[in-house]
Amino acid sequence: MMRAGPSQEEIRRHNLGVLLRHVHLGGPTSRAELTTRMGLNRSTIMALTADLTAAGLVREELPRVTGRAGRPSLVVRPESARVYVLAFDIGVDRLVAARVGLGGVILDRREAARERGAFDLPEVAGRLAAFTGEMLAATRGDTLCVGVGVSFSGGVRGADGVVRFSPNMGVSDLPLGPELARRLGLDIPVAVGNDANLGALAEQSRGVGVGTRDLVYLHGDVGIGGGVIVDGRLLGGHGGYGGEVGHMVVNAGGRPCPCGARGCLEAEVGERALLEAAGRFGRQVGRDAVRAVVDAAGRGDFVAQEALARVGDWLGIGVASLVNIFNPEVVVFGGTLREIFLGAAAQVRSRITTDALPAAREGLRLRTPALGEDATLAGAAELAFAQVLADPLDALARVGG
Amino acid sequence: MMRAGPSQEEIRRHNLGVLLRHVHLGGPTSRAELTTRMGLNRSTIMALTADLTAAGLVREELPRVTGRAGRPSLVVRPESARVYVLAFDIGVDRLVAARVGLGGVILDRREAARERGAFDLPEVAGRLAAFTGEMLAATRGDTLCVGVGVSFSGGVRGADGVVRFSPNMGVSDLPLGPELARRLGLDIPVAVGNDANLGALAEQSRGVGVGTRDLVYLHGDVGIGGGVIVDGRLLGGHGGYGGEVGHMVVNAGGRPCPCGARGCLEAEVGERALLEAAGRFGRQVGRDAVRAVVDAAGRGDFVAQEALARVGDWLGIGVASLVNIFNPEVVVFGGTLREIFLGAAAQVRSRITTDALPAAREGLRLRTPALGEDATLAGAAELAFAQVLADPLDALARVGG
């Protein structure tokens, strides 16, 4: 706000990033289209494209089909097969590793189930490094890794990738980023983000939130995470721990929460609340257990119906509060909340009607993730691409591209 | 994000606004200081200052005192006596009108008590227009009004200044901006904002939040309003109705709220909750009534102490949730919440310790407004100055300056 305008060189670097982001998020785009969308003239677009082509980030091709007469505008495509990131998703019940090409294409992907219980950092980092080794062994020689991103269910210090707290993983001050960087041995910094924050970013960039500037993403795992986009940008807060909507108190004095408080949204809506209400706690865990309750309710099981209605009501109360606080355009129910929302949509909607201000809920859409179970993984990939999209040439210089 | 860089002329206009904002918020500033702060060279600063001087927005003077040898750098001052805005604060219990000079100086101010009951728009607009007439009659001939801003306790549609909802004023779809513009007859658009949003802006620009980028401002009147600054910018939401933290449900099934829900923060912490708990509802109203309970508690009145502790506990629960959601650097307790916070700080702090995540409350400061009861009025003035600070020459052209 208080800084002066940028220099010509800053503008050029900014524009290189903007152009690259266009083809990264929008796919192959004609020069003519880029000219229109970026509000720059043709020769500037040509120069920017030439720079990005020389750097090996995009290439230009004739379009496959052209409906118009005359000389067709060249199409700029991201070099998806050559330029990629490593994305990791560390959930309570699963580990996922993927190689994701520029443009968001999943080039390779490995997944393993994870046992609950004490979080063993060396073991997890070792398994992810082993997956990475397998994936890298399968790549061609001229490929370039431009970043590493990790999604984790907890509060993360962005500066160094340390997980400050994660009641559900049972860890605090876990040096996840540094340890993973050491095990990977790729000499590329490892960026770590909160799973729900990354889910929010992914759904806004390439999911149900494309084109929206105000979005709340709720992620159910064991607990409830939140990621909030305010006016197009991820809510971070002073230390980067904002968006913990799962620890909003909805029922003061209610069920105990792993965080130490009582009646948090997570305590009333999380996996344990649902399974206990359904009389199923201690049997099965995770998404399968949640799905089993929702399925049983759908088949007419009265106990399961009551449990789902109860949890759906608390979810609706929490979402109504978030609607009043954020006046979002879209609320996305991800992870296990997808199943719960689909099973209890009537309760959720009814509570929003009762408890949210009419103006705050105008135009509100309730959605499940377009990216499905890979929303957080896709967010980890976007986190890894952030540097190269902010300043492509500088980022390449740093990773030796 | 997806737009290309600005043109030279856009940069110049931006820089004019940045320089004007520096002296508006920071007071008289030397050219040398502006050069450093804006990161521009001396000749650019001279040219920008010359433009703003020619427009009558600033003037340059020799500094009064100089500790250094050599030729002193000229000081740039806002033309506070010449360039001003009209600011109005429409509260439940009072009406305030002020003439506020560039730089934030209150040049003239009128205030009247307001009776509660049906909101009579023609009467309120008439009284504010009469105050304005008195103030304008007392101005010199070469002054220039560059904007009109209004603070109102309700949800406001920014585009046209219509109050969409205000359960506590008992109005909806009230054409406040247009009616006031008509009555003032100044041919200047009237910008209307939510009181707590404006309080947040004012405290961040010139109050306890200077230098902070993440701030939550809570305003107690009859109800509880909220204004949230996220990464330096006011949280608006999709339709501009965001920040209604008073309608976050903290006690599901609890006390009825004028909004139609139950257990909202406002229902548990608002004026009526406190007065009922203290056995004083129906006697006195407003700030004096709240102050009387806090004073009685301080003198050892057991019923008042219990009432204050109860309300303070709910306030603490609500603030703890907001800390988890926003990870703010500062929470400001304005309006009647100032008294309640000062009387129940121990409860509030204790709840935050119990219910907020340690990482989210790191470095958190709880404060009362530096601008006191004029926080919302000061915010209305800032709203009125927004155009001239965004693009000084364009704004002057529009108001005929």
Contacts between the chains, C-beta under 8 A, distances in Angstrom:
chain1	res1	chain2	res2	distance
A	1	B	18	7.6
A	1	B	21	7.3
A	1	B	232	6.5
A	2	B	18	6.1
A	2	B	21	6.7
A	2	B	22	6.6
A	2	B	37	6.8
A	2	B	38	7.5
A	3	B	18	7.1
A	3	B	38	6.9
A	3	B	39	6.4
A	4	B	11	8.0
A	4	B	14	7.9
A	4	B	15	5.4
A	4	B	18	6.1
A	4	B	38	4.2
A	4	B	39	5.2
A	4	B	40	4.8
A	4	B	44	8.0
A	5	B	6	6.6
A	5	B	10	7.8
A	5	B	11	3.5
A	5	B	12	7.9
A	5	B	14	5.4
A	5	B	15	5.7
A	6	B	5	6.6
A	6	B	6	7.9
A	6	B	11	7.7
A	10	B	5	7.8
A	11	B	4	8.0
A	11	B	5	3.5
A	11	B	6	7.7
A	12	B	5	7.9
A	14	B	4	7.9
A	14	B	5	5.4
A	15	B	4	5.4
A	15	B	5	5.7
A	18	B	1	7.7
A	18	B	2	6.1
A	18	B	3	7.1
A	18	B	4	6.1
A	21	B	1	7.4
A	21	B	2	6.7
A	22	B	2	6.6
A	37	B	2	6.9
A	38	B	2	7.5
A	38	B	3	6.9
A	38	B	4	4.3
A	39	B	3	6.4
A	39	B	4	5.2
A	40	B	4	4.7
A	44	B	4	8.0
A	155	B	357	6.8
A	155	B	359	5.0
A	155	B	360	7.5
A	164	B	359	4.4
A	165	B	357	6.2
A	165	B	358	6.8
A	165	B	359	5.5
A	212	B	238	7.7
A	213	B	238	7.3
A	214	B	237	5.3
A	214	B	238	4.5
A	214	B	242	7.5
A	226	B	325	7.6
A	228	B	325	7.8
A	230	B	230	5.0
A	230	B	231	8.0
A	230	B	233	8.0
A	230	B	235	5.5
A	230	B	237	7.8
A	230	B	242	7.9
A	231	B	230	8.0
A	231	B	233	6.6
A	231	B	235	7.7
A	231	B	236	6.6
A	232	B	1	6.5
A	233	B	231	6.6
A	235	B	230	5.5
A	235	B	231	7.7
A	235	B	326	7.1
A	236	B	231	6.6
A	236	B	327	7.4
A	237	B	214	5.3
A	237	B	230	7.8
A	237	B	326	5.5
A	237	B	327	2.6
A	237	B	328	6.5
A	237	B	360	7.3
A	238	B	212	7.7
A	238	B	213	7.3
A	238	B	214	4.5
A	238	B	327	5.3
A	238	B	328	6.1
A	238	B	329	4.1
A	238	B	363	6.4
A	239	B	327	5.7
A	239	B	359	6.4
A	239	B	360	7.5
A	239	B	362	5.8
A	239	B	363	6.9
A	240	B	327	7.2
A	241	B	327	4.5
A	241	B	357	6.9
A	241	B	359	4.6
A	241	B	360	4.8
A	242	B	214	7.5
A	242	B	230	7.9
A	242	B	325	6.7
A	242	B	326	5.3
A	242	B	327	3.9
A	242	B	360	7.4
A	243	B	325	6.9
A	243	B	327	7.9
A	244	B	324	4.3
A	244	B	325	6.6
A	244	B	327	7.7
A	244	B	357	6.0
A	244	B	360	6.1
A	245	B	324	7.4
A	245	B	325	5.6
A	247	B	321	7.4
A	247	B	324	4.2
A	247	B	355	7.8
A	247	B	356	7.7
A	247	B	357	5.9
A	247	B	360	7.9
A	248	B	248	7.3
A	248	B	321	4.2
A	248	B	324	6.2
A	248	B	325	6.0
A	249	B	250	6.1
A	249	B	317	5.2
A	249	B	318	8.0
A	249	B	320	6.6
A	249	B	321	5.1
A	249	B	355	5.9
A	250	B	249	6.1
A	250	B	250	7.7
A	250	B	252	6.2
A	251	B	252	5.6
A	252	B	250	6.1
A	252	B	251	5.7
A	252	B	314	7.7
A	252	B	317	5.3
A	259	B	357	6.0
A	260	B	354	6.8
A	260	B	355	8.0
A	261	B	320	7.4
A	261	B	354	6.0
A	261	B	355	4.1
A	314	B	252	7.7
A	317	B	249	5.2
A	317	B	252	5.3
A	318	B	249	8.0
A	320	B	249	6.6
A	320	B	261	7.3
A	321	B	247	7.4
A	321	B	248	4.2
A	321	B	249	5.1
A	324	B	244	4.3
A	324	B	245	7.4
A	324	B	247	4.2
A	324	B	248	6.2
A	325	B	226	7.6
A	325	B	228	7.8
A	325	B	242	6.7
A	325	B	243	6.9
A	325	B	244	6.6
A	325	B	245	5.6
A	325	B	248	6.0
A	325	B	325	6.9
A	326	B	235	7.1
A	326	B	237	5.5
A	326	B	242	5.3
A	327	B	236	7.4
A	327	B	237	2.6
A	327	B	238	5.3
A	327	B	239	5.7
A	327	B	240	7.2
A	327	B	241	4.5
A	327	B	242	3.8
A	327	B	243	7.9
A	327	B	244	7.7
A	328	B	237	6.5
A	328	B	238	6.1
A	329	B	238	4.1
A	354	B	260	6.9
A	354	B	261	6.0
A	355	B	247	7.8
A	355	B	249	5.9
A	355	B	261	4.1
A	356	B	247	7.7
A	357	B	155	6.8
A	357	B	165	6.2
A	357	B	241	6.9
A	357	B	244	6.0
A	357	B	247	5.9
A	357	B	259	6.0
A	358	B	165	6.9
A	359	B	155	5.0
A	359	B	164	4.5
A	359	B	165	5.5
A	359	B	239	6.4
A	359	B	241	4.6
A	360	B	155	7.6
A	360	B	237	7.3
A	360	B	239	7.6
A	360	B	241	4.8
A	360	B	242	7.5
A	360	B	244	6.1
A	360	B	247	7.9
A	362	B	239	5.7
A	363	B	238	6.5
A	363	B	239	6.9
